[in-house]
Amino acid sequence: MDDKTLLQMANDVRKNAYCPYSNFPVGAALLCSDGTVFTGVNVENAVNGLSICA
């Protein structure tokens, strides 16, 4: 898998981000050595310390 595909996957998954406070959706795509790809997004909480970033 090439970098362009990973970037596209990260961009596509951004729609799943929950960021009502920053309005800054973040997406990530991680390629593992066995070819598995994990994606993630940022998730915000009203209590800022409980927010999670991709």
PyMOL commands that set and color helices and strands:
alter all, ss='L'
color gray80, all
select helices_A, chain A and resi 3-16+48-50
alter helices_A, ss='H'
color red, helices_A
select strands_A, chain A and resi 27-31+37-41
alter strands_A, ss='S'
color yellow, strands_A
deselect
rebuild
show_as cartoon
